Amino acid sequence: MAAPREDAMQDAGEGSVAELAYRRIRADIVFGRLAPGQKLGLDRMRETYGASVSTLRELLSRLASEALITAEGQRGFEVAPVSPDDFREVTELRLLLEAHAMEGSFAAGGLDWEGGVVAAHHKLDRIERRLLAGEAADAELWKRYDWEFHRALIAACGSKVLLEAHAAIYDRYLRYQMVAVVFRGAAAAEEHRRLLECALARDSAAGRQVLTEHLNNCVEHVLRTDALSPRAGAGPARAARPVADDAPGAPRRRGRPPRVPAPIKPSGKQPGKQPVK
């Protein structure tokens, strides 16, 4: 996968019609604009994505190999469903790949790498502060900055194959986040801050522990709130819901009521291949 880079799709000369259609369809699946379980009629898709029916069949078969589409023989194609078990498996694989890449990156990264990590966290921190202050935010921009930070953490791992494998599984994990559209509030922001500290201290063991907590807390929150059940065949993403004060991983608050994160507005923009490719 690749983090949501909004400008990549705007350059028509960047690739063929088929490649552009592939990126658009893939992005629409990952960002929840094509809902889990949705039937994909080729005639309508031809009008939407500007590709021939034969080309669309090839593209959908390609996406089926990435577990984003299911092919049902004569019944055609539909967006892959979501399930708690699949979410757990996807999360475990992301953790395995990202923790391994993080270890190599923390050991090999130089000053430029540190600067990239700090810069990526700065953008993520700013949008999370806006959410915590009750301001509305674009869901895709929020997740773009989240991707850029996690990608920056592992950017110096030295393995192109590992980075590509991580990007692919990150897209599948991101789809679950976009389907549920949940911002866990201050707990998630604090975990990102701790990951930054681990990176600057080159402490990969502590980084692995924080990353494990970060991903598992997200899964637990999504499943505990039953955010996936109504999304099996639903439409566009809902507004984000705050994590309860007594939820696992929620920070303790004293002296004032908790702030409710603002609704996260789905964007109508088409992301490119960073990480959605």
Secondary structure, 3 states (H helix, E strand, C coil): CCCCCCCHHHCHHHCCHHHHHHHHHHHHHHCCCCCCCCEECHHHHHHHHCCCHHHHHHHHHHHHCCCCEEECHHHCEEECCCCHHHHHHHHHHHHHHHHHHHHHHHHHCCHHHHHHHHHHHHHHHHHHHHHHCCCCEEHHHHHHHHHHHHHHHHCCCCCHHHHHHHHHHHHHHHHHHHHHCECCCHHHHHHHHHHHHHHHHCCHHHHHHHHHHHHHHHHHHHHHCCCCHHHCCCCCCCCCECCCCCCCCCCCCCCCCCCCCCCEECCCCCCCCCCCC
